[in-house]
Amino acid sequence: MNLKELKKPLEIKDIDFRIQSINKGGYATILAYKDARVDMNRLDNVCGAEYWKREHFDNNKKCKVSIWNEAIKDWVSKEDVGTESMTEKEKGLASDSFKRACFNWGIGRELYDYPMIKIKLDAKEFEVKDGRAKQTWDLKLKEWTWGSEFKDGVLVKLAAKDDNGKLRFNWKLEN
């Protein structure tokens, strides 16, 4: 088992993107994030399903992810705390604490280095109601195609095309 494999950048297909906010001018801030299944798959692939475990404490607020270390014949653990989600509070809390503990093992840590993703939305993709901007059904972010490039584990390019093939975001790391 090579634990350095845990730190390899996630493939773009394993990253989800969602709207964090939209201002009244139609500029959207988009977040890149990982799903807990991505962490489970990475742990299974690198460690083997039987050589890692997760434990939740304090009503799911804390999660400890442990990996079996054959050399010392003991579990090595990293833990973190989570926050409740807006929808399913308990499930969201457990998922968040698990994902954060997995960040401590290095899984998806490169997400912290992603650039600020700000996109000017088309007029039909957002509306302002009661002084608040929100997306419409015409914004099909889940159907966008994202691409990334890494060099020595560092993100050097990130781009997105919308569901019509129009380039909506294009970022390159400047040296």
HELIX and SHEET records of a PDB file:
HELIX    1   1 LEU A    3  LYS A    7  5                                   5    
HELIX    2   2 ILE A   12  ASP A   14  5                                   3    
HELIX    3   3 ALA A   36  CYS A   47  1                                  12    
HELIX    4   4 ALA A   49  TYR A   51  5                                   3    
HELIX    5   5 LYS A   89  ASN A  104  1                                  16    
HELIX    6   6 ARG A  109  ASP A  113  5                                   5    
HELIX    7   7 ALA A  123  GLU A  125  5                                   3    
HELIX    8   8 LEU A  141  GLU A  143  5                                   3    
SHEET    1   A 3 ILE A  15  ILE A  22  0                                        
SHEET    2   A 3 TYR A  27  LYS A  34 -1                                        
SHEET    3   A 3 ILE A 117  LYS A 120 -1                                        
SHEET    1   B 3 TRP A  52  PHE A  57  0                                        
SHEET    2   B 3 LYS A  62  ASN A  69 -1                                        
SHEET    3   B 3 ASP A  74  VAL A  81 -1                                        
SHEET    1   C 2 PHE A 126  LYS A 129  0                                        
SHEET    2   C 2 ARG A 132  GLN A 135 -1                                        
SHEET    1   D 3 THR A 145  LYS A 151  0                                        
SHEET    2   D 3 VAL A 154  LYS A 161 -1                                        
SHEET    3   D 3 LEU A 167  LYS A 172 -1                                        
END                                                                             
